[in-house]
Amino acid sequence: MTSYLIGLIGSGIGPSLSPALHQREADHHGLRLLYRRIDIDRLGLGADAAGDLVRDARRLGYDALNITHPCKQTVIPHLDELSEDAAALGAVNTVVFDGERAIGHNTDWSGFAHSFARGLEDVPTRHITQLGAGGAGAAVAHALLTLGADRVTLVDADPERAAALAAELVRRFGARRADAAPPNRLTDLLTGADGLVHATPTGMAHHPGLPLPVELLRPGLWVADVVYRPLDTELLRHARALGCRTLDGGGMAVFQAAHAFRLFTGREPDAERMLAHMTTLVTT
């Protein structure tokens, strides 16, 4: 039986469903896949340790890794090669070992694009406000503009990071397609926005809470969240109570995992089956 050893590097990843999701799909293909969490919090390490952890994983015989918050960008200088998507986005969520080489990929953007097209296919996208300009934020903004959004305004706790990402998006997609704004402009931004995309860790089991004052939500605004654990975040509950259309992070998690599974194993995953697995996992 073909076997794979996969790891997940990140902070507060105890609740992650990635191990079970990948292992269940591997079972359907007759593969043995062992998926281990490498939690930098439990190890007492910071995001800058990502490179050392990648090197250690390669020495220990890992075949590949998933990378999550807060290591999607700090890992890049320690890789030997980047896929076109990862290089363009400046963020890596998947590393595949090819001999002595560590190759970084980004499956987040395609995962979000598939999920958005599936769950919010007919919503207006003239102007979208996005919270978060980190690794996940870069992927989500890229996906939105690839899908045809007219303009994405980035808001981040680090205004310089938001401005840098906006400049890179303008370089790739054209003038006026992206810009950045400070958090104190959220009220004005959401008044005129078609939708809100949340791409920060706030709302995760390890980072509970709301990413913005709930009073800024309004009926008619659609809301998408990248957080999937819990699947029903506080942000989405408040949005639904106002009558907003919402998209949870489960679809992005599944579709990015399906792409990563293909990179890990060379096998074609069944995304619908993985969606069913996700539904089962979040309700047990």
C-alpha positions, 0 to 999 in steps of 0.5 A: 500500500502506498503511504504518505506522511503529511504535516500541518504547521501553524498556530492553534491548529488543534481543532483543524479538520485537515488531518481527518479530511485528508485521511478519509479521502486517502482511505477511498483511494486505498492509500495510507496517509498519516497527517500530523499537526505541528503546532508552533504554540505547543512547541513554544515557537514563533512564525519565524520558525517555519523554515526550521520546521520545514527542514526538520520535516524533510529530514524526518521523511515527510512527503509534504506539508500544509502551512497555515496562520501565521506561517504562510509568508514567513516560510517563503524564504526557506523554500527552494521553488514556488509555483506561479500562484504562490509566487504571485500571491506571496503566500504558501499553504502547501509544501511538497518535497521533491528529493532535496527540494521544497516546493511551495504552492498556494491552493487557498485562492482556488479553494476560495474561488470554487467555494464563492462561485458555488455559494454566492454565484449571483451576488453583486461584486462591484465593491467588496470590503475585505478584512485581512491582508495576510496570507489568506487575505492575499489569496482571497483578494486574488480569487475575487478579482480573478472571478471578476470583482470590480474593486476590492478594498483591503482593511488590515490592522497593519495598514502598511501590509494592506497597502502593499497587497493592494499595490501588488493586486493593482500591478497584476489586475490593473488600476482601480481594481484594489485599494487599501483603507485604515480600520477607522474607515470601515463604517463608510466602506461598508455603507457603500459595499456590496459584500464583506469578506473576512480573512483574519483568524478572528472567530476561530476556536483559538481566536474567538470574537468578532472582527468588527463591530456588529453594528456595521453589518446591514441587510443587503450586505453579503458576508463571506468568512474564511474561518471554518472551525467553527463553521458557524462563526459569530460574524455569520450568525449576526449577518444571517440574523440581519437577513444577509446572504452568507458563505462559511469557510467550509467550502474553501477548506475543502476545495483547497484541501482537494487541490493539496491532496492532488499535489500530495498524491497525484490522485484525483480527489472527489470534492463532493465526497470531501464536502460530505466528510466536512459536514460530518466532521463539523457536526460530530 
